[in-house]
Amino acid sequence: MPRPKGSKKKKFPDIVGRVPSSPFRVSEISYQPTIKLTLKSVGRVYKSEGETLEEALNKLQISGGARAMAVLTAERGDRKVEKIINGNYAWKLFGKASPTMRMIALKKITELVGL
């Protein structure tokens, strides 16, 4: 059965990256804010943002790598986590270590922060 003349086609709301079970139930999608990272190492402060913790860690650019202990602060919405990173993990994550070591360090730091 065709729609009556003069009625307009319904437009569905634009949703970036998330698909609801029904186009009329947009409220069921929970918005997760971005993660803000702050890394403090040897008197220097580095900041980055990302949708996930791994993305935010990959955006941190430290020239020459980090060989000392560092303090990592992660914020998502109203939740704030502050952790001390061992010098070995800082070197594996931000230094010239192999990709395998980088993946291992990324997994450990993700478990440590827990966001």
N, C-alpha and C positions, 0 to 999 in steps of 0.2 A: 504494500500500500504506500503510495507516494505521500510525501509530507504536504501539508496544505500550503497554498501559495502565500507568499509574504513572510513565512517563517524562516528564520535564519538557521544556518547550520551551527550546531553547538561546537564551541572551541574548547579543547582540553587544556588544562593548565600546563605550562612549561615546567618540567622538572629536570634538573641537570643531574645526570648520573644515577637517578633513583626511579624505579618504576613501581607505582602502587598496584595493588591487586585489582583495583577498579579505578577508572579515571575520575570517579566522583568522590573517592576517599583519599584525598590529598593529605588529610590530617593524620593519617596513620604513619606517615614518613617522619622518622625522628631525625632532626638536624644535628649533626655532630660538628662542632666548630673545629677550626684548624688547630694544630698543635704548634705552640711557640716554644722554641728551644733557646736556652742561653747557656753557653759554655764558658766558664772562667778558668783560665790556665795561665799561670806565671804572670799575673797582673794584666792580662789582656782579656777582652770580652768579645765573644762571637755570638751572633744571633741568626736564627733562621726560622722559617715557618713551612709547614707542609700539612697535607691531608692526613698522612700517617706518620708514625714515629720514624720509620725507615726513610721515608722521603725527606723528612726534616733533617735527619742525621746526614743524609747524602748531600744536602745543600750546604752544610757547614764546610767552609773552605778555610783551612789553616795552612798558611804558607810554611813549608819546612816540616810539617807534621807536629805532633805533640808527644813529648817524651816524659812529661811530668804528670803528676796527679792533677785531675781537673774536677771541677764541680759542675754537674749538669743539672739544670733546672728545666723541667718540662711543665707546660701549662696547657690544659684543655678545658675551656669554659671556666668553671669556678674551682676546678681541681688543680692543685699545684704540688709537684713532686720534686724534691731536691736530693740528688744522690752524688756520692763521691766516686769517681771513676779511677781505678788503678792505672798507674803509668803504663803498664804493659798493654792493657786494653785500649788506652788512648793511642798508643803507638800503632797497634794493629788496626784500629779503626780509621785514624786520620793520617797515618804515616805511609811509607813506601812498602808496606807488607804485601804479600801475595793476595789475590782475590779470595782464596780459600780462607786465609786468616781473617780477612776483612768480614767475610760472611759469618764466621764463628764469633767474632767480637760483636758484630751487629746483633746476632741472636742473644748473646749474653746480656748486652746492654738493654735490649728490648725486654727481656725477662726481668732485669733489675728494676727498670722504670715502671713497667706494668700498666701503661696507658692504652 
